[in-house]
Amino acid sequence: MQNCTLAIHIAQKDWEGEEWRDFLREHCAMRRCEVEELLESGERFGRGVVAGLVDVGETWLCSEDVPPEQARELEKAACLTGLAQKYLTRLSSPRWLTEPLYSRGHKDMWMIRIPAHLVPSDPVVGLL
């Protein structure tokens, strides 16, 4: 899947548990209000929609002998801890569509056509 673009679908259900919020606060040094702003930014389009795009880069297997400082940087970028022996994929150029595209979600991945007028003209639009 390298060198392609993925559409980001906002699901109907929230993630279960609080671990992801804790991660953002502890590892990304986000304050509670910043986490809430991030959530509100994503909620502006509603649920059950394709709301954004990201470009897909290389995928690699994270080795067990990554130096601690590099491991922390990777964990922060991945928003996940314990990356040893997990496959990581670099994502870049996050951007919101100009308006939501309503789409029923599917398990795993699926193909969707996005009308050109929904793709932002600015290649990278801020997420917040």
Secondary structure in CASP SS format (residue, H / E / C, confidence):
PFRMAT SS
TARGET T0000
AUTHOR 0000-0000-0000
METHOD secondary structure of the structure
MODEL  1
M C 1.00
Q C 1.00
N C 1.00
C E 1.00
T E 1.00
L E 1.00
A E 1.00
I E 1.00
H E 1.00
I E 1.00
A C 1.00
Q C 1.00
K C 1.00
D C 1.00
W C 1.00
E C 1.00
G C 1.00
E C 1.00
E H 1.00
W H 1.00
R H 1.00
D H 1.00
F H 1.00
L H 1.00
R H 1.00
E H 1.00
H C 1.00
C C 1.00
A C 1.00
M C 1.00
R C 1.00
R H 1.00
C H 1.00
E H 1.00
V H 1.00
E H 1.00
E H 1.00
L H 1.00
L H 1.00
E H 1.00
S H 1.00
G H 1.00
E H 1.00
R C 1.00
F C 1.00
G C 1.00
R C 1.00
G C 1.00
V E 1.00
V E 1.00
A E 1.00
G E 1.00
L E 1.00
V E 1.00
D E 1.00
V E 1.00
G E 1.00
E E 1.00
T E 1.00
W E 1.00
L E 1.00
C C 1.00
S C 1.00
E C 1.00
D C 1.00
V C 1.00
P C 1.00
P H 1.00
E H 1.00
Q H 1.00
A H 1.00
R H 1.00
E H 1.00
L H 1.00
E H 1.00
K H 1.00
A H 1.00
A H 1.00
C C 1.00
L C 1.00
T C 1.00
G C 1.00
L C 1.00
A C 1.00
Q C 1.00
K C 1.00
Y E 1.00
L E 1.00
T E 1.00
R E 1.00
L E 1.00
S E 1.00
S E 1.00
P E 1.00
R E 1.00
W E 1.00
L E 1.00
T E 1.00
E E 1.00
P E 1.00
L E 1.00
Y E 1.00
S C 1.00
R C 1.00
G C 1.00
H C 1.00
K C 1.00
D C 1.00
M C 1.00
W C 1.00
M C 1.00
I C 1.00
R C 1.00
I C 1.00
P C 1.00
A H 1.00
H H 1.00
L H 1.00
V C 1.00
P C 1.00
S C 1.00
D C 1.00
P C 1.00
V C 1.00
V C 1.00
G C 1.00
L C 1.00
L C 1.00
END
